[in-house]
């Protein structure tokens, strides 16, 4: 397991995370992309949830984010692939993103958000 991964996320839960990111990325909220933007959002305590990719190289790139999230009580979760995470977030084909911060969640994505948040609480 990589240095930035605090727990394993089951595959079915990851599918729900990707769906949540797609919903938010398609106008049901607002998100920030990339490790720098996610770090700022977590430090400010403005992120509602953080999603990190497991296949980040170097893995130390994200090592600080779970610590900040725990300190600020921001739920966080992992998905396997940064390319698929970027695709779910609506980024251009071939793009990758190490992490995503969900900043706002509109009514259309609340149910999905609450489902994923329940998993983050259980896994953490």
C-alpha positions as CSV (number, residue, x, y, z in Angstrom):
1,X,0.0,0.0,0.0
2,X,1.2,3.5,-0.9
3,X,2.4,6.0,1.7
4,X,-0.6,8.3,1.3
5,X,-3.3,5.6,1.6
6,X,-4.8,5.2,5.0
7,X,-7.3,2.5,4.1
8,X,-8.5,0.3,1.2
9,X,-11.7,1.4,-0.6
10,X,-13.8,-1.5,-1.8
11,X,-14.5,-1.6,-5.6
12,X,-18.2,-1.1,-5.3
13,X,-17.7,2.0,-3.1
14,X,-15.2,3.4,-5.6
15,X,-17.8,3.1,-8.3
16,X,-20.1,5.2,-6.2
17,X,-17.4,7.8,-5.7
18,X,-16.8,8.1,-9.4
19,X,-20.6,8.5,-9.9
20,X,-20.6,11.3,-7.3
21,X,-17.7,13.1,-8.9
22,X,-19.5,12.8,-12.3
23,X,-22.7,14.3,-10.8
24,X,-20.9,17.2,-9.2
25,X,-18.7,17.8,-12.3
26,X,-21.8,17.9,-14.4
27,X,-23.4,20.9,-12.7
28,X,-24.6,19.4,-9.4
29,X,-22.1,21.4,-7.4
30,X,-18.5,22.6,-7.6
31,X,-15.1,20.9,-7.3
32,X,-11.4,21.7,-7.3
33,X,-8.9,19.6,-9.1
34,X,-5.3,18.8,-8.4
35,X,-3.2,18.3,-5.3
36,X,-2.4,22.0,-4.8
37,X,-6.0,23.2,-5.1
38,X,-7.2,20.3,-2.9
39,X,-4.5,21.1,-0.2
40,X,-5.7,24.7,-0.1
41,X,-9.3,23.7,0.2
42,X,-8.6,21.2,2.9
43,X,-6.3,23.7,4.9
44,X,-9.1,26.3,4.7
45,X,-11.7,23.8,5.8
46,X,-13.9,24.6,2.8
47,X,-13.9,21.2,1.1
48,X,-16.9,19.0,1.8
49,X,-15.0,15.9,0.8
50,X,-11.7,14.9,-0.7
51,X,-11.2,12.1,-3.3
52,X,-7.6,10.9,-3.9
53,X,-6.2,8.5,-6.5
54,X,-4.2,5.5,-5.3
55,X,-1.9,5.4,-8.4
56,X,-0.2,8.7,-7.8
57,X,3.6,8.8,-8.4
58,X,5.3,9.8,-6.3
59,X,2.9,8.8,-3.6
60,X,4.4,11.4,-1.2
61,X,2.5,14.0,-3.3
62,X,-0.6,13.3,-1.4
63,X,0.8,12.1,2.0
64,X,-0.1,15.3,3.8
65,X,-3.8,15.5,2.6
66,X,-5.3,12.8,4.9
67,X,-3.6,14.4,7.9
68,X,-5.1,17.8,7.1
69,X,-8.5,16.2,6.4
70,X,-8.5,14.4,9.8
71,X,-7.5,17.6,11.6
72,X,-10.3,19.6,9.8
73,X,-12.8,16.8,10.0
74,X,-13.2,16.6,6.2
75,X,-14.2,13.1,4.9
76,X,-11.8,11.6,2.4
77,X,-11.7,8.5,0.3
78,X,-9.6,6.8,-2.4
79,X,-10.2,5.6,-5.9
80,X,-7.8,3.5,-8.0
81,X,-7.0,5.5,-11.0
82,X,-6.2,9.2,-11.5
83,X,-7.0,9.1,-15.2
84,X,-10.5,7.8,-14.5
85,X,-10.9,10.3,-11.7
86,X,-10.1,13.1,-14.1
87,X,-12.5,11.7,-16.7
88,X,-15.3,11.6,-14.0
89,X,-14.5,15.2,-13.1
90,X,-15.1,16.2,-16.7
91,X,-11.5,17.0,-17.6
92,X,-10.1,16.6,-21.1
93,X,-9.4,13.1,-22.4
94,X,-5.9,11.9,-21.5
95,X,-5.8,14.2,-18.4
96,X,-5.0,12.9,-14.9
97,X,-5.7,14.4,-11.5
98,X,-4.2,13.2,-8.2
99,X,-7.1,14.5,-6.1
100,X,-10.4,16.3,-6.2
101,X,-12.1,18.4,-3.5
102,X,-15.9,18.6,-3.6
103,X,-16.6,22.2,-2.7
104,X,-20.4,22.4,-3.1
105,X,-22.9,19.6,-3.5
106,X,-26.3,20.6,-5.1
107,X,-29.6,18.8,-4.4
108,X,-29.2,16.6,-7.4
109,X,-26.1,15.0,-5.9
110,X,-27.0,15.0,-2.2
111,X,-28.1,11.4,-2.0
112,X,-24.9,10.2,-3.7
113,X,-22.8,12.4,-1.4
114,X,-24.5,11.1,1.7
115,X,-24.0,7.5,0.6
116,X,-20.3,8.0,-0.1
117,X,-19.9,10.0,3.2
118,X,-21.4,7.0,5.1
119,X,-18.7,4.8,3.6
120,X,-15.9,7.3,4.5
121,X,-17.1,7.3,8.1
122,X,-17.1,3.5,8.2
123,X,-13.7,3.0,6.4
124,X,-11.9,5.7,8.5
